[in-house]
Amino acid sequence: MKFLVDLPLGGLAKWLRLCGFDTDIRNFSPPKGAPPPEQAGTYILTRQARLQKLGREEVLVLAANEPESQLAEVFRRLKIKPRDLAPLSRCGECNEPLRPVSRDQARGLVPEHVYFTQTQFNQCPRCGRVYWRGSHPARITAKLRHLLRTKSGGRAVRPSPDKGASHGI
């Protein structure tokens, strides 16, 4: 599953990347703002009601205003389940899948205390950003758990934090 997210929904795009989804940001505003042709498995996310008139099933016009509420709406409308997620496996900035790097390779790229307290690191091959299991992953997976629980009507569901790669800041 891939997402093309309208430029004003950049916060949603970042959350989708944190969930492990391939997510590009595009500008669908006039005059150049026509969405690309249909592509199998690709959804277009926007808040622009005018795009609803296209009558394309893969164009989702979202009602929610806030990124986390938009993410819950996407989960609900597309029936996304915890098993569909690969949390923290993509760079939140570049969208590239993260690659494991050795501790030695991370030396000098992360704060010294992180180097001495962590053993697993991942790096974005595009921007070079290094990720590790700091406090962010616990907060992110807790938020995803909450959003999935809200979407599923209160049943406890949890994304697997180990499915994706480690994540830092």
GINOR-V731795 format. One line per field, one symbol per residue. burial: # if it has 16 or more other ideal C-beta (glycine too) atoms within 10 Angstrom, else .. Layout:
burial: ???
This chain:
burial: ..####..#..############.##.#......#......#######..#......#####....##.######....#.#..########..####..#....#...#...##..#..####....######.##..##..##.##..#.....#.#.#..#####.
